[in-house]
Amino acid sequence: MIKVGEFKVGAEEKEAINEVLESGKISEGEKVREFEKMFAKYIGTKGAVAVSSGTSALIAGLEAVKIKFKVRPKGKVVTTPLTYIATSNAIVLTGLEPIYVDIDKDTFCITPDNIKDHLEEVDDVAEYVMILPVHLMGYPCDMDKITKIARDYGLLVFEDSAQAHGTIYNGKKTGSLSLLADFSFYIAHNIQAGELGAITTNEIELIKLVKKIKANGRLCDCPVCLRSEGKCPKLLSYKGEDDFDPRFTHELIGYNFKTMEFQAALALVQLKKADWIKEKRSKIVKHLNEELEQFSDLLQLPKYDKNVSYMAYPLVNKQPEKISRKKLRIHLEKLGIETRPLFGCIPTQQPAYSHLHDVYENKLPNAEFAGRNGFYIGCHQYLTNEDVEYIVKCFKKIIKNEMQ
Ligand SMILES: Cc1ncc(COP(=O)(O)O)c(C=O)c1O
């Protein structure tokens, strides 16, 4: 089976896990701290906070922004309709309202023009609080223009970079291009650790807030507790004699989004291989594009850009009347090539958002088309040359048989 994503447990991964087991400490500790430091360095931000998943990164990040910027309840967030559903869910679950604008059909990113046109048309722009672009499949959104629009309209920007570890935009990595960003290290993503997420930001206050929110709002956010040494930065008069314990003093209503040492240890191993992972994926995308170019009247191939860190190899069936996506996917799966749909257009194609169907129907043509006809296959670093040739052979076979 040629999977969308694969995780190979080699000697380094085993050693990392054993180190955690031997340390006797499996809940958040030194490995998590080390991962946060290394990931912030890799992305190019002042800090990073590890959480249990990309979804919890989105929720904790939005909660932190709400507190720091006193965001109004039910504030509107301009975002993409074409993404993994966690992006929209986090907006709704934090009491904000997603407002969808259409995407660019080649990069799947929301466009500055669509954002601007929308903001120019609305009755009360004061209801809007944020733009939340998603760098889908690794493609960076046009952050310079998005930042300018946000500035013009007094909005915050939060990047969802869950699928774009290592993508470069104008010389900087995605995840460092706005107020804050979330990442996911889920198994099918560019850097993997099973289940893990992170927030990256240059704002120290947001780092502190996310650390509290992910630990049930506890007062304490020190990396290591100093109370046994008779010190506590949260109570300067503390001498180790009184009953004060900031770990069980809660100043916010938060969540448990803490992670474990195992995930951080695995992510650290992957992080060392990040450049290799990006390059391998990039080469596979380039090669597949060259080989499948002959079918480009039928399939929209992924735009190639060496700066993109590809999460997968996305395709859009351009002529569904000739062959359906369903048929293409069934053929590929039967030949052992795993496929996944390109998420669906959230407000018109996802049952959980059916209450928005009539509001958005026919208003998001590119997202609806990609959501209905888009799918992706793997281009991950463990694919061999033979695997890649096999993929090409399968496409040739399926298209030839279907088109005759
Ligand atoms: C764009 C995007 N945002 C958020 C998430 C949520 O991440 P997780 O699955 O780690 O909760 C994902 C996961 O695939 C994603 O693709």
The ligand as an ORCA input file, in Angstrom:
! r2SCAN-3c Opt
* xyz 0 1
  C      -5.056     22.679      8.368
  C      -5.192     21.890      9.629
  N      -5.445     22.534     10.785
  C      -5.568     21.864     11.940
  C      -5.423     20.501     12.003
  C      -5.623     19.781     13.298
  O      -4.526     19.043     13.683
  P      -4.660     17.711     14.567
  O      -5.187     16.624     13.677
  O      -3.271     17.458     15.033
  O      -5.601     18.021     15.677
  C      -5.133     19.787     10.841
  C      -4.964     18.336     10.866
  O      -4.858     17.666      9.884
  C      -5.025     20.497      9.617
  O      -4.762     19.869      8.475
*
